[in-house]
Every structure is written in C-alpha cells, then in structure tokens.
C-alpha cells in the first residue's frame, strides 16, 4: 500500500478575512458611539445650562482640553491634534488590527467613534463658539467619590470619553492576556 502525497492548501490568511467577520464589530460600534454621544450631549445641554448639577450623577461642563482638562489653554492645538489623530487611528486599525478579531475591532470602534463625537464638539467650538452653544467638549457625567469615603470628584466626562476608555482597556487587555505561542513540546 503506497501513500499519496496530497497537496495541503494553507489556511486562509487572516488578511483575507471576509468583510462579514470584522465589519459588524467596527462600523456599527463606531457609528453608535458617535451618534449616542452627540445625541446625549444635545439632550442634556438643551435642557440644562453649563454648570448645572441636575442629579447625583450629572453636571454640565465644558472641557477645552483633553482628559482631566490637560492642555485646556490650547483649544485650537487640541482640535488640530484630534483631527490628525482620527485618520491616524483609522490607518492603524485598518493596517494592523482590522483582521485580528472581534475584540480589536470592537475596541477601535469605541475609540474612533468616541474621538469623532468629541471632535465634533471641538470643531463646532472653533467654528461657532459660545454663540452657537459650544465652549469646548460637552461633559455631563459626574462621579463624586465622597459617598464611598474617598474625598475626590472625578472630572466630568461624556459617552465618547467612556467609549474611548473602554476601547483602550480592551486593547490593553488583548496585549496583556495574549495567548502564549506553543513551543512545540506538546507535539513530541
């Protein structure tokens, strides 16, 4: 009895994953985050003026900087940086992460959707300013830690900020908990 060597076709490359394997985890998430962020800001800021504390979790504020108000004295530079970072993140996602699986696509959907939501506020602040109802990124979620014995009020944030943070945590988790490659000892 002779053996026949059959050609073994290689597994499909991850780079050739069909559209349906990554698209539902990026585009709907990115669009939903941006829409939910802009809608929630519009609803809250139409109802409450800046500086209004409207519940135990809500207070309307504007942020001209980035996280924790950093670089708030340079709102135009922050706007330009934001507008440069969005396409740069999109290129990184498309070239490095798009084909790596659902979690990475979900993470980048959260990050880019959130960045677009906050970029809208920054651009509108530059174009129409306070007369148009924009004085920076509109933040309204407030976390006061005094209730649990910690004398600190977390800086106000919005849906976009929460999505960006969530996406970042997902990406860091993917890196930290990446499965170890097999060493080949199991096949011996």
N, CA, C and O of each residue as an XYZ file, in Angstrom:
752
protein
N       0.841     -1.146      0.000
C       0.000      0.000      0.000
C       0.902      1.229      0.000
O       1.781      1.352      0.853
N       0.695      2.116     -0.928
C       1.533      3.308     -1.019
C       0.745      4.535     -0.565
O      -0.480      4.607     -0.663
N       1.486      5.447     -0.085
C       0.834      6.680      0.330
C       0.939      7.696     -0.783
O       1.930      7.748     -1.512
N      -0.060      8.474     -0.898
C      -0.094      9.519     -1.919
C       0.052     10.859     -1.222
O      -0.671     11.169     -0.274
N       0.978     11.628     -1.697
C       1.152     12.962     -1.125
C       0.150     13.906     -1.765
O       0.252     14.259     -2.940
N      -0.810     14.300     -0.962
C      -1.803     15.262     -1.433
C      -1.344     16.664     -1.069
O      -0.791     16.885      0.008
N      -1.571     17.599     -1.962
C      -1.184     18.973     -1.611
C      -2.091     19.480     -0.486
O      -3.305     19.279     -0.490
N      -1.470     20.122      0.438
C      -2.221     20.683      1.559
C      -2.360     22.177      1.312
O      -1.375     22.909      1.210
N      -3.591     22.595      1.222
C      -3.788     24.028      0.991
C      -3.652     24.753      2.325
O      -4.167     24.301      3.347
N      -2.959     25.869      2.300
C      -2.759     26.604      3.554
C      -4.085     27.188      4.046
O      -5.014     27.430      3.275
N      -4.131     27.399      5.336
C      -5.318     28.036      5.916
C      -5.431     29.445      5.353
O      -4.421     30.079      5.048
N      -6.640     29.926      5.218
C      -6.781     31.281      4.684
C      -6.074     32.290      5.585
O      -6.140     32.216      6.812
N      -5.409     33.218      4.946
C      -4.690     34.259      5.672
C      -5.667     35.135      6.432
O      -6.775     35.403      5.967
N      -5.246     35.575      7.600
C      -6.093     36.469      8.385
C      -6.357     37.749      7.607
O      -7.416     38.357      7.763
N      -5.414     38.168      6.774
C      -5.584     39.393      5.999
C      -6.705     39.269      4.978
O      -7.191     40.278      4.467
N      -7.119     38.045      4.675
C      -8.157     37.832      3.681
C      -9.494     37.452      4.315
O     -10.345     36.853      3.659
N      -9.678     37.796      5.577
C     -10.947     37.501      6.218
C     -12.064     38.204      5.467
O     -11.905     39.347      5.040
N     -13.175     37.537      5.307
C     -14.274     38.182      4.604
C     -14.783     39.390      5.381
O     -14.634     39.475      6.600
N     -15.378     40.309      4.657
C     -15.916     41.550      5.210
C     -16.796     41.281      6.425
O     -16.745     42.023      7.407
N     -17.588     40.241      6.365
C     -18.558     39.994      7.426
C     -17.908     39.604      8.754
O     -18.569     39.660      9.791
N     -16.653     39.215      8.751
C     -16.036     38.793     10.008
C     -15.573     39.955     10.872
O     -15.468     39.797     12.088
N     -15.294     41.115     10.289
C     -14.833     42.240     11.096
C     -15.766     43.432     11.055
O     -15.834     44.179     12.031
N     -16.480     43.640      9.976
C     -17.309     44.841      9.811
C     -18.362     45.028     10.897
O     -18.542     46.155     11.357
N     -19.076     43.973     11.337
C     -20.099     44.198     12.369
C     -19.526     44.629     13.707
O     -20.256     45.126     14.564
N     -18.252     44.446     13.889
C     -17.639     44.779     15.175
C     -16.955     46.129     15.153
O     -16.511     46.608     16.197
N     -16.860     46.747     14.006
C     -16.251     48.069     13.942
C     -17.260     49.149     13.563
O     -17.554     50.035     14.365
N     -17.790     49.077     12.344
C     -18.652     50.157     11.852
C     -19.882     50.410     12.709
O     -20.112     51.561     13.082
N     -20.685     49.412     13.042
C     -21.858     49.715     13.878
C     -21.482     50.294     15.241
O     -22.174     51.170     15.759
N     -20.396     49.807     15.812
C     -19.957     50.311     17.121
C     -19.499     51.759     16.993
O     -19.904     52.605     17.790
N     -18.664     52.054     16.004
C     -18.162     53.417     15.822
C     -19.314     54.395     15.576
O     -19.352     55.476     16.163
N     -20.238     54.013     14.718
C     -21.370     54.893     14.411
C     -22.275     55.046     15.634
O     -22.702     56.157     15.947
N     -22.569     53.949     16.323
C     -23.443     54.010     17.507
C     -22.833     54.877     18.597
O     -23.543     55.661     19.227
N     -21.538     54.752     18.830
C     -20.882     55.556     19.865
C     -20.966     57.035     19.509
O     -21.333     57.854     20.352
N     -20.627     57.387     18.262
C     -20.666     58.800     17.852
C     -22.082     59.356     17.944
O     -22.281     60.460     18.452
N     -23.066     58.605     17.458
C     -24.458     59.079     17.481
C     -24.967     59.193     18.914
O     -25.570     60.204     19.274
N     -24.734     58.175     19.735
C     -25.186     58.214     21.122
C     -24.522     59.357     21.887
O     -25.169     60.026     22.693
N     -23.251     59.578     21.638
C     -22.544     60.668     22.295
C     -23.150     62.010     21.909
O     -23.487     62.808     22.784
N     -23.294     62.269     20.621
C     -23.812     63.565     20.171
C     -25.270     63.761     20.592
O     -25.666     64.868     20.959
N     -26.060     62.704     20.540
C     -27.461     62.794     20.955
C     -27.562     63.100     22.446
O     -28.324     63.979     22.847
N     -26.800     62.381     23.270
C     -26.884     62.594     24.718
C     -26.429     64.004     25.091
O     -27.027     64.635     25.963
N     -25.384     64.497     24.445
C     -24.931     65.864     24.711
C     -26.004     66.871     24.309
O     -26.276     67.819     25.046
N     -26.609     66.669     23.147
C     -27.640     67.600     22.677
C     -28.818     67.639     23.634
O     -29.323     68.716     23.950
N     -29.262     66.481     24.098
C     -30.408     66.416     25.008
C     -30.089     67.087     26.339
O     -30.864     67.915     26.818
N     -28.974     66.742     26.926
C     -28.608     67.276     28.252
C     -28.363     68.782     28.183
O     -28.873     69.529     29.018
N     -27.586     69.233     27.196
C     -27.238     70.652     27.141
C     -28.384     71.528     26.645
O     -28.366     72.738     26.867
N     -29.373     70.947     25.983
C     -30.568     71.713     25.623
C     -31.438     71.944     26.854
O     -32.183     72.922     26.925
N     -31.340     71.055     27.802
C     -32.192     71.132     28.996
C     -31.543     71.884     30.152
O     -32.235     72.558     30.915
N     -30.220     71.777     30.292
C     -29.531     72.360     31.444
C     -28.413     73.287     30.992
O     -27.689     72.967     30.048
N     -28.261     74.440     31.657
C     -27.162     75.348     31.309
C     -25.828     74.816     31.839
O     -25.796     73.913     32.674
N     -24.747     75.378     31.350
C     -23.425     74.975     31.813
C     -23.295     75.225     33.311
O     -23.694     76.273     33.818
N     -22.734     74.252     34.003
C     -22.535     74.353     35.438
C     -23.701     73.857     36.268
O     -23.640     73.886     37.498
N     -24.760     73.403     35.619
C     -25.935     72.924     36.350
C     -25.722     71.500     36.823
O     -25.362     70.626     36.034
N     -25.942     71.261     38.109
C     -25.920     69.895     38.623
C     -27.375     69.432     38.650
O     -28.182     69.947     39.424
N     -27.704     68.466     37.807
C     -29.102     68.100     37.629
C     -29.478     66.771     38.255
O     -30.655     66.410     38.247
N     -28.546     66.048     38.785
C     -28.840     64.812     39.513
C     -27.582     64.420     40.281
O     -26.573     65.123     40.234
N     -27.649     63.300     40.981
C     -26.472     62.847     41.725
C     -25.333     62.452     40.795
O     -24.182     62.371     41.224
N     -25.643     62.205     39.525
C     -24.609     61.773     38.586
C     -24.359     62.783     37.474
O     -23.474     62.557     36.648
N     -25.089     63.874     37.417
C     -24.978     64.759     36.267
C     -24.677     66.205     36.592
O     -25.273     66.802     37.488
N     -23.731     66.755     35.835
C     -23.385     68.167     35.934
C     -22.819     68.588     34.578
O     -21.902     67.948     34.064
N     -23.356     69.648     34.006
C     -22.910     70.100     32.692
C     -21.665     70.973     32.809
O     -21.633     71.933     33.579
N     -20.654     70.629     32.043
C     -19.418     71.411     31.997
C     -18.855     71.358     30.578
O     -19.267     70.534     29.761
N     -17.922     72.238     30.307
C     -17.203     72.239     29.032
C     -15.730     71.997     29.313
O     -15.193     72.474     30.312
N     -15.083     71.254     28.428
C     -13.659     70.963     28.561
C     -12.972     71.372     27.267
O     -13.252     70.800     26.214
N     -12.083     72.347     27.327
C     -11.359     72.775     26.129
C     -10.080     71.976     25.920
O      -9.416     72.109     24.892
N      -9.738     71.143     26.901
C      -8.518     70.342     26.786
C      -8.831     68.893     26.485
O      -9.845     68.564     25.871
N      -7.938     68.045     26.932
C      -8.120     66.600     26.788
C      -8.476     66.055     28.164
O      -9.039     66.788     28.977
N      -8.172     64.813     28.449
C      -8.511     64.203     29.740
C      -8.000     65.052     30.896
O      -6.884     65.570     30.864
N      -8.838     65.181     31.912
C      -8.535     65.971     33.102
C      -8.245     67.439     32.782
O      -7.618     68.137     33.579
N      -8.695     67.902     31.630
C      -8.515     69.297     31.255
C      -7.112     69.664     30.810
O      -6.806     70.843     30.631
N      -6.258     68.667     30.630
C      -4.889     68.947     30.189
C      -4.906     69.703     28.864
O      -5.724     69.419     27.989
N      -4.022     70.642     28.725
C      -3.858     71.476     27.523
C      -5.100     72.309     27.223
O      -5.333     72.691     26.076
N      -5.897     72.590     28.253
C      -7.098     73.400     28.087
C      -6.820     74.823     27.635
O      -7.709     75.490     27.105
N      -5.603     75.292     27.836
C      -5.229     76.644     27.395
C      -4.921     76.698     25.901
O      -4.692     77.772     25.346
N      -4.917     75.536     25.256
C      -4.579     75.465     23.825
C      -5.684     74.742     23.045
O      -5.418     73.716     22.419
N      -6.913     75.256     23.073
C      -8.021     74.530     22.454
C      -7.861     74.314     20.948
O      -8.271     73.277     20.427
N      -7.274     75.277     20.251
C      -7.109     75.108     18.801
C      -6.072     74.035     18.486
O      -6.232     73.276     17.530
N      -5.010     73.971     19.286
C      -3.999     72.928     19.088
C      -4.596     71.552     19.375
O      -4.301     70.584     18.674
N      -5.438     71.470     20.411
C      -6.093     70.200     20.736
C      -7.025     69.786     19.596
O      -7.110     68.603     19.266
N      -7.723     70.751     18.994
C      -8.616     70.451     17.862
C      -7.815     69.915     16.680
O      -8.188     68.907     16.080
N      -6.724     70.581     16.348
C      -5.886     70.126     15.226
C      -5.330     68.735     15.508
O      -5.348     67.866     14.636
N      -4.839     68.527     16.719
C      -4.303     67.213     17.087
C      -5.378     66.133     16.970
O      -5.115     65.041     16.466
N      -6.579     66.440     17.434
C      -7.684     65.484     17.337
C      -7.984     65.146     15.882
O      -8.176     63.979     15.539
N      -8.023     66.163     15.030
C      -8.327     65.935     13.614
C      -7.217     65.173     12.891
O      -7.469     64.536     11.868
N      -6.003     65.234     13.409
C      -4.900     64.439     12.852
C      -4.915     63.011     13.398
O      -4.585     62.063     12.685
N      -5.298     62.867     14.663
C      -5.281     61.537     15.294
C      -6.365     60.603     14.759
O      -6.143     59.394     14.679
N      -7.517     61.129     14.397
C      -8.603     60.258     13.930
C      -8.191     59.487     12.677
O      -8.323     58.263     12.661
N      -7.693     60.155     11.616
C      -7.254     59.359     10.459
C      -6.053     58.472     10.768
O      -5.928     57.384     10.207
N      -5.164     58.929     11.658
C      -4.015     58.095     12.027
C      -4.486     56.819     12.726
O      -3.992     55.731     12.431
N      -5.443     56.952     13.651
C      -6.013     55.769     14.313
C      -6.713     54.856     13.309
O      -6.626     53.632     13.407
N      -7.403     55.455     12.349
C      -8.089     54.652     11.335
C      -7.095     53.846     10.504
O      -7.355     52.691     10.166
N      -5.964     54.451     10.177
C      -4.924     53.741      9.414
C      -4.332     52.610     10.260
O      -4.134     51.502      9.762
N      -4.054     52.884     11.524
C      -3.515     51.841     12.408
C      -4.515     50.696     12.520
O      -4.139     49.528     12.432
N      -5.784     51.031     12.714
C      -6.810     49.983     12.798
C      -6.836     49.169     11.510
O      -6.790     47.939     11.556
N      -6.907     49.840     10.362
C      -7.053     49.154      9.083
C      -5.842     48.280      8.765
O      -5.998     47.157      8.285
N      -4.648     48.781      9.024
C      -3.441     48.038      8.635
C      -2.980     47.017      9.669
O      -2.385     46.003      9.307
N      -3.245     47.267     10.951
C      -2.682     46.411     11.990
C      -3.698     45.581     12.765
O      -3.365     44.491     13.230
N      -4.922     46.066     12.916
C      -5.857     45.416     13.833
C      -7.140     44.899     13.188
O      -7.805     44.042     13.771
N      -7.504     45.381     12.026
C      -8.783     45.034     11.401
C      -8.981     43.533     11.284
O     -10.093     43.036     11.459
N      -7.945     42.835     11.000
C      -8.067     41.400     10.751
C      -7.682     40.541     11.957
O      -7.542     39.324     11.833
N      -7.511     41.166     13.114
C      -7.065     40.394     14.276
C      -8.193     39.845     15.129
O      -7.942     39.116     16.089
N      -9.411     40.175     14.801
C     -10.527     39.598     15.538
C     -11.528     40.613     16.045
O     -11.329     41.824     15.955
N     -12.602     40.080     16.577
C     -13.705     40.913     17.030
C     -13.338     41.880     18.150
O     -13.707     43.051     18.073
N     -12.623     41.437     19.193
C     -12.323     42.377     20.287
C     -11.549     43.611     19.826
O     -11.853     44.722     20.261
N     -10.570     43.440     18.968
C      -9.793     44.583     18.486
C     -10.667     45.510     17.650
O     -10.532     46.730     17.740
N     -11.550     44.955     16.849
C     -12.454     45.785     16.057
C     -13.454     46.513     16.938
O     -13.768     47.676     16.686
N     -13.955     45.851     17.956
C     -14.845     46.488     18.918
C     -14.112     47.639     19.621
O     -14.669     48.726     19.776
N     -12.881     47.402     20.040
C     -12.089     48.424     20.730
C     -11.876     49.646     19.841
O     -12.084     50.779     20.275
N     -11.463     49.414     18.603
C     -11.235     50.543     17.706
C     -12.534     51.236     17.318
O     -12.535     52.445     17.084
N     -13.636     50.502     17.244
C     -14.931     51.133     17.009
C     -15.272     52.093     18.135
O     -15.742     53.203     17.889
N     -15.036     51.665     19.376
C     -15.276     52.527     20.539
C     -14.370     53.754     20.510
O     -14.830     54.875     20.726
N     -13.097     53.543     20.245
C     -12.130     54.640     20.272
C     -12.404     55.648     19.164
O     -12.459     56.850     19.425
N     -12.575     55.182     17.939
C     -12.774     56.109     16.827
C     -14.151     56.767     16.902
O     -14.278     57.955     16.604
N     -15.177     56.023     17.293
C     -16.499     56.634     17.466
C     -16.471     57.727     18.524
O     -17.051     58.796     18.330
N     -15.800     57.467     19.639
C     -15.674     58.478     20.689
C     -14.858     59.677     20.240
O     -15.195     60.820     20.549
N     -13.797     59.415     19.518
C     -12.964     60.516     19.021
C     -13.748     61.412     18.061
O     -13.591     62.633     18.077
N     -14.585     60.806     17.233
C     -15.411     61.588     16.303
C     -16.423     62.431     17.078
O     -16.635     63.597     16.745
N     -17.052     61.855     18.111
C     -18.006     62.608     18.917
C     -17.375     63.826     19.571
O     -17.946     64.916     19.533
N     -16.212     63.653     20.164
C     -15.538     64.785     20.798
C     -14.970     65.755     19.763
O     -14.932     66.961     20.004
N     -14.527     65.240     18.614
C     -14.013     66.117     17.558
C     -15.113     67.054     17.063
O     -14.847     68.217     16.758
N     -16.337     66.557     16.984
C     -17.464     67.401     16.570
C     -17.556     68.623     17.489
O     -17.670     69.754     17.017
N     -17.505     68.386     18.795
C     -17.585     69.496     19.744
C     -16.421     70.462     19.574
O     -16.609     71.677     19.637
N     -15.228     69.937     19.360
C     -14.055     70.797     19.212
C     -14.152     71.656     17.947
O     -13.863     72.853     17.974
N     -14.559     71.037     16.849
C     -14.686     71.779     15.586
C     -15.787     72.827     15.698
O     -15.604     73.963     15.259
N     -16.926     72.460     16.278
C     -18.022     73.419     16.425
C     -17.615     74.564     17.352
O     -18.035     75.701     17.138
N     -16.815     74.291     18.364
C     -16.325     75.357     19.238
C     -15.465     76.329     18.439
O     -15.560     77.543     18.620
N     -14.623     75.793     17.554
C     -13.769     76.652     16.732
C     -14.573     77.441     15.701
O     -14.255     78.594     15.406
N     -15.623     76.809     15.152
C     -16.390     77.459     14.085
C     -17.444     78.431     14.601
O     -17.525     79.557     14.112
N     -18.252     78.024     15.576
C     -19.370     78.865     16.015
C     -19.220     79.374     17.437
O     -19.853     80.365     17.803
N     -18.402     78.722     18.243
C     -18.119     79.176     19.598
C     -19.329     79.233     20.512
O     -20.346     78.586     20.260
N     -19.209     80.015     21.579
C     -20.286     80.100     22.567
C     -21.604     80.601     21.987
O     -22.673     80.219     22.463
N     -21.540     81.446     20.969
C     -22.781     81.946     20.359
C     -23.603     80.799     19.777
O     -24.831     80.868     19.741
N     -22.933     79.757     19.325
C     -23.624     78.595     18.776
C     -23.855     77.500     19.810
O     -24.335     76.418     19.473
N     -23.518     77.776     21.062
C     -23.744     76.803     22.129
C     -22.568     75.880     22.391
O     -22.716     74.865     23.071
N     -21.395     76.222     21.857
C     -20.222     75.368     22.033
C     -19.100     76.157     22.700
O     -18.700     77.213     22.209
N     -18.600     75.648     23.812
C     -17.474     76.267     24.504
C     -16.408     75.227     24.832
O     -15.605     75.425     25.743
N     -16.399     74.145     24.108
C     -15.487     73.038     24.337
C     -16.252     71.738     24.229
O     -17.404     71.714     23.796
N     -15.610     70.669     24.620
C     -16.274     69.362     24.614
C     -17.297     69.357     25.752
O     -16.975     69.691     26.892
N     -18.518     68.979     25.428
C     -19.600     68.978     26.409
C     -19.522     67.713     27.264
O     -19.649     66.597     26.758
N     -19.314     67.905     28.556
C     -19.243     66.799     29.513
C     -20.412     66.917     30.477
O     -20.824     68.024     30.822
N     -20.950     65.783     30.914
C     -22.103     65.849     31.811
C     -22.197     64.704     32.808
O     -23.069     64.734     33.675
N     -21.350     63.711     32.722
C     -21.398     62.597     33.674
C     -20.425     62.921     34.808
O     -19.253     63.213     34.570
N     -20.919     62.867     36.024
C     -20.145     63.266     37.204
C     -20.086     62.096     38.182
O     -21.105     61.475     38.487
N     -18.891     61.805     38.666
C     -18.732     60.747     39.660
C     -18.086     61.360     40.893
O     -16.910     61.724     40.880
N     -18.870     61.466     41.953
C     -18.406     62.006     43.225
C     -18.094     60.829     44.140
O     -18.996     60.087     44.530
N     -16.835     60.659     44.479
C     -16.411     59.514     45.285
C     -16.521     59.760     46.782
O     -16.170     58.885     47.573
N     -17.000     60.932     47.188
C     -17.176     61.215     48.619
C     -18.130     60.217     49.265
O     -17.964     59.860     50.432
N     -19.122     59.771     48.513
C     -20.114     58.834     49.037
C     -19.532     57.499     49.467
O     -20.150     56.780     50.252
N     -18.358     57.157     48.965
C     -17.726     55.895     49.365
C     -16.471     56.149     50.213
O     -15.625     55.272     50.387
N     -16.382     57.384     50.733
C     -15.286     57.695     51.650
C     -14.001     58.175     51.002
O     -12.981     58.303     51.680
N     -14.029     58.441     49.718
C     -12.836     58.937     49.030
C     -13.082     60.413     48.697
O     -14.007     60.720     47.945
N     -12.287     61.316     49.231
C     -12.535     62.741     49.018
C     -12.084     63.211     47.625
O     -11.101     63.942     47.497
N     -12.805     62.787     46.599
C     -12.420     63.132     45.227
C     -13.649     63.130     44.332
O     -14.505     62.251     44.432
N     -13.723     64.108     43.470
C     -14.760     64.136     42.432
C     -14.032     63.923     41.110
O     -13.170     64.709     40.718
N     -14.403     62.837     40.432
C     -13.785     62.521     39.142
C     -14.141     63.624     38.154
O     -15.269     64.116     38.176
N     -13.210     64.029     37.284
C     -13.547     65.055     36.287
C     -14.722     64.591     35.412
O     -14.804     63.427     35.019
N     -15.614     65.522     35.125
C     -16.788     65.187     34.325
C     -16.361     64.632     32.969
O     -15.312     64.989     32.432
N     -17.201     63.752     32.432
C     -16.912     63.134     31.139
C     -18.218     62.918     30.390
O     -19.278     63.340     30.851
N     -18.145     62.263     29.238
C     -19.323     62.034     28.409
C     -19.272     60.617     27.832
O     -18.377     59.837     28.155
N     -20.236     60.302     26.983
C     -20.315     58.961     26.385
C     -19.068     58.674     25.545
O     -18.546     57.559     25.573
N     -18.594     59.665     24.807
C     -17.397     59.476     23.977
C     -16.185     59.120     24.830
O     -15.427     58.210     24.495
N     -16.009     59.840     25.928
C     -14.878     59.565     26.819
C     -14.968     58.151     27.391
O     -13.963     57.444     27.473
N     -16.169     57.746     27.784
C     -16.357     56.395     28.326
C     -16.030     55.340     27.272
O     -15.412     54.321     27.583
N     -16.444     55.583     26.023
C     -16.175     54.628     24.940
C     -14.679     54.556     24.631
O     -14.137     53.471     24.424
N     -14.017     55.709     24.600
C     -12.572     55.726     24.338
C     -11.843     54.947     25.429
O     -10.957     54.144     25.134
N     -12.211     55.178     26.678
C     -11.576     54.463     27.797
C     -11.836     52.964     27.718
O     -10.935     52.160     27.958
N     -13.064     52.591     27.383
C     -13.413     51.169     27.247
C     -12.594     50.521     26.131
O     -12.051     49.431     26.311
N     -12.505     51.187     24.984
C     -11.710     50.659     23.877
C     -10.256     50.499     24.252
O      -9.624     49.505     23.895
N      -9.716     51.476     24.974
C      -8.324     51.400     25.413
C      -8.109     50.216     26.354
O      -7.120     49.494     26.225
N      -9.025     50.014     27.296
C      -8.912     48.882     28.234
C      -8.965     47.559     27.471
O      -8.224     46.629     27.789
N      -9.836     47.474     26.470
C      -9.916     46.243     25.666
C      -8.583     45.989     24.961
O      -8.077     44.867     24.981
N      -8.012     47.023     24.338
C      -6.734     46.849     23.631
C      -5.608     46.453     24.578
O      -4.808     45.575     24.256
N      -5.540     47.092     25.739
C      -4.501     46.737     26.715
C      -4.699     45.296     27.179
O      -3.730     44.550     27.327
N      -5.948     44.906     27.408
C      -6.234     43.520     27.819
C      -5.808     42.522     26.751
O      -5.286     41.453     27.065
N      -6.032     42.870     25.494
C      -5.622     41.971     24.405
C      -4.111     41.774     24.396
O      -3.618     40.680     24.122
N      -3.390     42.837     24.697
C      -1.927     42.745     24.722
C      -1.461     41.965     25.958
O      -0.598     41.093     25.856
N      -2.032     42.280     27.116
C      -1.597     41.640     28.358
C      -1.977     40.167     28.446
O      -1.230     39.357     28.994
N      -3.129     39.829     27.910
C      -3.617     38.457     28.035
C      -3.564     37.695     26.718
O      -4.344     36.770     26.488
N      -2.640     38.094     25.864
C      -2.442     37.424     24.585
C      -1.978     35.988     24.851
O      -1.072     35.768     25.655
N      -2.600     35.007     24.176
C      -2.182     33.620     24.405
C      -0.710     33.420     24.048
O      -0.207     33.964     23.065
N      -0.056     32.643     24.859
C       1.359     32.334     24.624
C       1.479     31.386     23.426
O       0.677     30.462     23.294
N       2.457     31.598     22.564
C       2.646     30.697     21.432
C       3.092     29.334     21.916
O       3.787     29.214     22.925
N       2.687     28.315     21.190
C       3.096     26.944     21.545
C       4.575     26.770     21.225
O       5.078     27.277     20.221
N       5.254     26.046     22.098
C       6.693     25.862     21.915
C       7.021     24.603     21.102
O       8.173     24.378     20.732
N       6.032     23.815     20.840
C       6.270     22.605     20.067
C       6.545     21.395     20.937
O       6.686     20.292     20.410
N       6.624     21.558     22.241
C       6.897     20.442     23.124
C       5.718     19.468     23.182
O       5.907     18.271     23.401
N       4.523     19.975     22.988
C       3.348     19.091     23.065
C       3.303     18.109     21.903
O       2.662     17.063     22.002
N       3.974     18.433     20.808
C       3.914     17.534     19.659
C       4.945     16.436     19.721
O       4.963     15.565     18.851
N       5.786     16.447     20.703
C       6.841     15.407     20.803
C       6.350     14.172     21.449
O       7.106     13.214     21.607
